[in-house]
Amino acid sequence: MIVAYWLVWDLSPASRRRAIRMTLESEKEFNFCIFYYFCFIIKGMISEKFLLIILFVFQIVFLIFCLFLIIFFIMLIFYLIKTGVPFVKSEKNILEKIKKLDVLKDGMVVADLGSGDGSFLYFLAKDYPHIQFIGYEINPILYRFSKNFQQLPNLKFYRQDFFKIDLSQFDCLYLFLYPSILEKILPKIQKEAKKNCYIVTNSFDFKKLEPVKKIISSRPLSSVYIYQL
């Protein structure tokens, strides 16, 4: 209430009394404070009716935004429970480490199993225009975000469970997955992936395989392991 009195202090006495009365009587005290603060700022420029319309539109937009955030986090939690894999973006320094390890060659087809919002694969596709990159993501919201990055001719995204795709078409697989998921998908990789296929894992390694190359970092989520079948 102190804020309400301060905001309307320089209004005319009649407007001030009306503002305070509306603030006291309304359950939306904060909204009326904001409204009469704008009255004070642009008093005489536009009508109070128009300001009410602006405030109403602002409330609708704000509610839609809050609803979107709620749906977004519900979907993230749902797919976290369903897949057991949270969404964590790959660090940008991983790009430089992959380049340093010199695994990617022109003509390759590379798959990102669990491509998230698609930003990491986008930067790879941008740096390697002669390599085809394909991302698979089951979360519909993250997949929708990734579609915004599908601006390059050598980059595609699909909303699909990577446990159900045929891995024999790829020359290299990129995995940023929990150790439990890595161990779960390893038999599928060994069964389906083509001979000499490269497997690049971010941060977590296969316990049953020996990497041919690796860069170990003390920084969290920054190590890279390279395997070849």
RAMOFEN-V769101 format. One record per pair of residues at least 24 apart in sequence whose C-alpha atoms are under 10 Angstrom apart, sorted by the first residue. I is the first residue (numbers start at 1). J is the second residue. If there is no record, write none. Layout:
i=I j=J
i=I j=J
This chain:
i=1 j=29
i=1 j=30
i=1 j=33
i=3 j=30
i=3 j=33
i=3 j=34
i=3 j=37
i=4 j=29
i=4 j=30
i=4 j=32
i=4 j=33
i=4 j=34
i=4 j=36
i=4 j=37
i=5 j=33
i=6 j=33
i=6 j=37
i=7 j=33
i=7 j=34
i=7 j=35
i=7 j=36
i=7 j=37
i=7 j=38
i=7 j=39
i=7 j=40
i=7 j=41
i=8 j=33
i=8 j=35
i=8 j=36
i=8 j=37
i=8 j=38
i=8 j=39
i=8 j=40
i=9 j=37
i=9 j=40
i=10 j=40
i=10 j=41
i=11 j=36
i=11 j=37
i=11 j=39
i=11 j=40
i=11 j=41
i=11 j=43
i=12 j=40
i=15 j=39
i=31 j=55
i=31 j=56
i=31 j=59
i=71 j=141
i=72 j=140
i=72 j=141
i=72 j=142
i=73 j=141
i=75 j=139
i=75 j=140
i=75 j=141
i=75 j=142
i=76 j=139
i=76 j=140
i=76 j=141
i=76 j=142
i=78 j=139
i=79 j=138
i=79 j=139
i=79 j=140
i=80 j=139
i=82 j=139
i=83 j=138
i=83 j=139
i=83 j=161
i=83 j=181
i=84 j=177
i=84 j=178
i=84 j=180
i=84 j=181
i=85 j=114
i=85 j=176
i=85 j=177
i=85 j=178
i=85 j=180
i=85 j=181
i=86 j=116
i=86 j=177
i=86 j=178
i=87 j=114
i=87 j=115
i=87 j=116
i=87 j=117
i=87 j=139
i=87 j=142
i=87 j=176
i=87 j=177
i=88 j=116
i=88 j=117
i=88 j=176
i=88 j=177
i=88 j=221
i=89 j=115
i=89 j=116
i=89 j=117
i=89 j=118
i=89 j=119
i=89 j=120
i=89 j=176
i=89 j=221
i=90 j=115
i=90 j=116
i=90 j=119
i=90 j=120
i=90 j=121
i=90 j=176
i=90 j=202
i=90 j=203
i=90 j=221
i=90 j=222
i=91 j=120
i=91 j=202
i=91 j=220
i=91 j=221
i=91 j=222
i=91 j=223
i=92 j=119
i=92 j=120
i=92 j=123
i=92 j=222
i=93 j=221
i=93 j=222
i=93 j=223
i=94 j=120
i=94 j=202
i=94 j=203
i=94 j=215
i=94 j=221
i=94 j=222
i=94 j=223
i=94 j=224
i=95 j=120
i=95 j=121
i=95 j=123
i=95 j=124
i=95 j=127
i=95 j=224
i=96 j=124
i=97 j=214
i=97 j=215
i=97 j=222
i=97 j=223
i=97 j=224
i=97 j=225
i=98 j=124
i=98 j=200
i=98 j=202
i=98 j=214
i=98 j=215
i=98 j=224
i=98 j=225
i=98 j=226
i=99 j=124
i=99 j=127
i=99 j=128
i=100 j=215
i=101 j=213
i=101 j=214
i=101 j=215
i=101 j=224
i=101 j=225
i=101 j=226
i=102 j=213
i=103 j=172
i=103 j=198
i=103 j=199
i=103 j=200
i=103 j=213
i=103 j=226
i=104 j=128
i=104 j=131
i=104 j=171
i=104 j=172
i=104 j=198
i=105 j=130
i=105 j=131
i=105 j=171
i=105 j=172
i=106 j=130
i=106 j=131
i=106 j=132
i=107 j=131
i=107 j=132
i=107 j=171
i=108 j=132
i=108 j=133
i=108 j=169
i=108 j=170
i=108 j=171
i=108 j=172
i=109 j=133
i=109 j=134
i=109 j=154
i=109 j=169
i=109 j=170
i=109 j=171
i=109 j=172
i=109 j=173
i=110 j=134
i=110 j=135
i=110 j=155
i=110 j=169
i=110 j=170
i=110 j=171
i=110 j=172
i=110 j=173
i=110 j=174
i=110 j=197
i=110 j=198
i=110 j=199
i=111 j=135
i=111 j=136
i=111 j=156
i=111 j=157
i=111 j=162
i=111 j=167
i=111 j=169
i=111 j=170
i=111 j=171
i=111 j=172
i=111 j=173
i=111 j=174
i=111 j=175
i=111 j=199
i=112 j=136
i=112 j=137
i=112 j=157
i=112 j=162
i=112 j=172
i=112 j=173
i=112 j=174
i=112 j=175
i=112 j=176
i=112 j=200
i=113 j=137
i=113 j=138
i=113 j=160
i=113 j=161
i=113 j=162
i=113 j=163
i=113 j=165
i=113 j=173
i=113 j=174
i=113 j=175
i=113 j=176
i=113 j=177
i=114 j=138
i=114 j=139
i=114 j=142
i=114 j=143
i=114 j=159
i=114 j=160
i=114 j=161
i=114 j=162
i=114 j=174
i=114 j=175
i=114 j=176
i=114 j=177
i=115 j=139
i=115 j=142
i=115 j=143
i=115 j=146
i=115 j=157
i=115 j=158
i=115 j=159
i=115 j=174
i=115 j=175
i=115 j=176
i=116 j=140
i=116 j=141
i=116 j=142
i=116 j=143
i=116 j=144
i=116 j=145
i=116 j=146
i=116 j=176
i=117 j=141
i=117 j=142
i=117 j=143
i=117 j=144
i=117 j=145
i=117 j=146
i=117 j=147
i=117 j=148
i=117 j=149
i=117 j=157
i=118 j=142
i=118 j=143
i=118 j=144
i=118 j=145
i=118 j=146
i=118 j=147
i=118 j=148
i=118 j=149
i=118 j=150
i=118 j=155
i=118 j=156
i=118 j=157
i=119 j=145
i=119 j=146
i=119 j=147
i=119 j=148
i=119 j=149
i=119 j=150
i=120 j=146
i=120 j=149
i=121 j=146
i=121 j=149
i=121 j=150
i=121 j=155
i=121 j=156
i=121 j=157
i=121 j=174
i=122 j=146
i=122 j=148
i=122 j=149
i=122 j=150
i=122 j=151
i=122 j=152
i=122 j=154
i=122 j=155
i=122 j=156
i=123 j=149
i=124 j=155
i=125 j=150
i=125 j=152
i=125 j=153
i=125 j=154
i=125 j=155
i=125 j=156
i=126 j=151
i=126 j=152
i=126 j=153
i=126 j=154
i=126 j=155
i=128 j=154
i=129 j=153
i=129 j=154
i=129 j=155
i=130 j=154
i=131 j=155
i=132 j=156
i=132 j=170
i=132 j=171
i=133 j=157
i=133 j=170
i=133 j=172
i=133 j=173
i=134 j=158
i=134 j=170
i=134 j=173
i=135 j=159
i=135 j=160
i=135 j=162
i=135 j=174
i=136 j=160
i=136 j=161
i=136 j=162
i=136 j=163
i=136 j=165
i=137 j=161
i=137 j=162
i=138 j=162
i=163 j=188
i=163 j=189
i=164 j=188
i=165 j=192
i=166 j=192
i=166 j=193
i=167 j=191
i=167 j=192
i=167 j=193
i=167 j=194
i=167 j=197
i=168 j=192
i=168 j=193
i=168 j=194
i=168 j=195
i=168 j=197
i=169 j=193
i=169 j=194
i=169 j=197
i=170 j=194
i=170 j=197
i=170 j=198
i=171 j=195
i=171 j=196
i=171 j=197
i=171 j=198
i=171 j=199
i=172 j=196
i=172 j=197
i=172 j=198
i=172 j=199
i=172 j=200
i=172 j=226
i=172 j=227
i=172 j=228
i=173 j=197
i=173 j=198
i=173 j=199
i=173 j=200
i=173 j=201
i=173 j=226
i=173 j=227
i=174 j=198
i=174 j=199
i=174 j=200
i=174 j=201
i=174 j=202
i=174 j=226
i=175 j=199
i=175 j=200
i=175 j=201
i=175 j=202
i=175 j=203
i=175 j=204
i=175 j=205
i=175 j=225
i=176 j=200
i=176 j=201
i=176 j=202
i=176 j=203
i=176 j=204
i=176 j=205
i=176 j=221
i=176 j=224
i=177 j=201
i=177 j=202
i=177 j=203
i=177 j=204
i=177 j=205
i=178 j=202
i=178 j=203
i=178 j=204
i=178 j=205
i=179 j=203
i=179 j=204
i=179 j=205
i=179 j=206
i=179 j=207
i=180 j=204
i=180 j=206
i=182 j=206
i=182 j=207
i=183 j=207
i=183 j=208
i=189 j=229
i=190 j=229
i=193 j=229
i=194 j=229
i=195 j=228
i=195 j=229
i=196 j=227
i=196 j=228
i=196 j=229
i=197 j=227
i=197 j=228
i=197 j=229
i=198 j=226
i=198 j=227
i=198 j=228
i=198 j=229
i=199 j=225
i=199 j=226
i=199 j=227
i=199 j=228
i=199 j=229
i=200 j=224
i=200 j=225
i=200 j=226
i=200 j=227
i=200 j=228
i=201 j=225
i=201 j=226
i=201 j=227
i=202 j=226
